[in-house]
């Protein structure tokens, strides 16, 4: 039993014509089954009911999801005259700023594992697990990044001298008292077993509007101009774009057109088709500001690149082969009259005629009941 309808369909049908990689994988599965002389039957189970298999990936350890008191953090930012634009060690239940980076798969995070991206272009906020503080300090030095780092007052630790040598402002120290560090309060929205992923927002657009002086209400209304479905389509491409830029020290908001085209070329090399690349182009057009008075999508080089992609990898119709119905009809003509047919043969003949007359997919006649005929 699986909660992925694509996997269930492909394995049941023993292959697919839409993805050569998936088709090869399914072929290996069935060849192994044949060698072991076994037969597998697929059944779909809704994700919300697949609790036992998904328990570890969906459950949170609330005891580890601590965060700095919001009032104390606001006071610290005001004292330091510093406004972070990203939270590097967070989750959807304890993040202090958006966008944020999570340690494990998270539906709202822009990336997974902060150590796999460049921090140089961010004004970061980091409240890391104490076990990785030394790694965090080394990463800050390597990327020459600047931000707010929350660490315990622990002079006996090996990382303490290194941290004190790296400070650029007088550190703020807060007394150890109840309420300084607090656990987030779980809500129905944060409970993985009962929640659905929220519609993807447009974090880069929101940050850009905020820097331009737009109010929170104006920014929210502008972001809502994109429909929920469009946001979901754009979300994966925007996340990949942010990771692409962070690895190459590129400003994701004001890139060069060359960087955007190279990003689309990398998608092309990964095996995606024209439709997906065109969606990625639209996503970049909605969040980037080009320096030469063109939007990314209307730039002549981008238009030329997309034409080239369509030539190399055109969007083909889903079904390309047409079979000759006359072969089936001639066979049915030559069969016995209805009174002489067995119930099985009569049923097959009826279903075939219904399928030919209605032009529906094969699963449609399957759902027919006697009362609906």
Secondary structure, 3 states (H helix, E strand, C coil): CECCHHHHHHHHHCCCCCCHHHHHHHHHHHHHHHHHCCCCCCCECCHHHCCCCCHHHHCCCHHHCEEECHHHHHHHHHHHCCCCCEEEEECCCCCCCCCEEECCCCCCCCEECHHHCCCCCCEEEECCCHHHHHHHHHHHHHHCCEEEECCCCCCCCCCHHHHHHHCCCCCCCCCCCCCCEEECCCCCCCCCCCCCCCCCCCHHHHHHHHHCCCCHHHHHHHHCCCCHHHHHHHHHHHHHHHHHHHHHCCCCCCCCHHHHHHHHHHHHHCCCCHHHHHHHHHHHHHHCCCCCCCCCCCCHHHHHHHHHHHHHCCCCCCCCCCCCHHHHHHHHHHCCCHHHCCHHHHHHHHHHHHHHHHCCCHHHHHCCCHHHC
